[in-house]
Amino acid sequence: MISRILTIADECASAKYGNPPQGLFFMRQVLIYSVEEGYWMAECPSLPGCVSQGPSPQDAIFNIKQAIQLYIETFEKDHLPVPEDRCDAKLVVV
């Protein structure tokens, strides 16, 4: 269910902000969750400290995409190894 929500949100973000430019793309898992009434947090667990936010899930996804790109570009520019995407999220009923 969560992956479907993210797929719908990503499609909405694409419709609102346009398709991404052609070139090399990275696939990263992100977590999207509500933090305050009307605001959403997005984080990329495989890139420590790579977080963003937005007033909607779509905006948070758009913003985290930019944050991930900048994070990876900075690591490459500094000749540092880019961490691999190793996040394996599980849903737990409590």
Secondary structure, 3 states (H helix, E strand, C coil): CHHHHHHHHHHHHHHHHCCCCCCCCCCCCCEEEEEECCEEEEECCCCCCCEEEECCHHHHHHHHHHHHHHHHHHHHHCCCCCCCCCCCCCCCCC
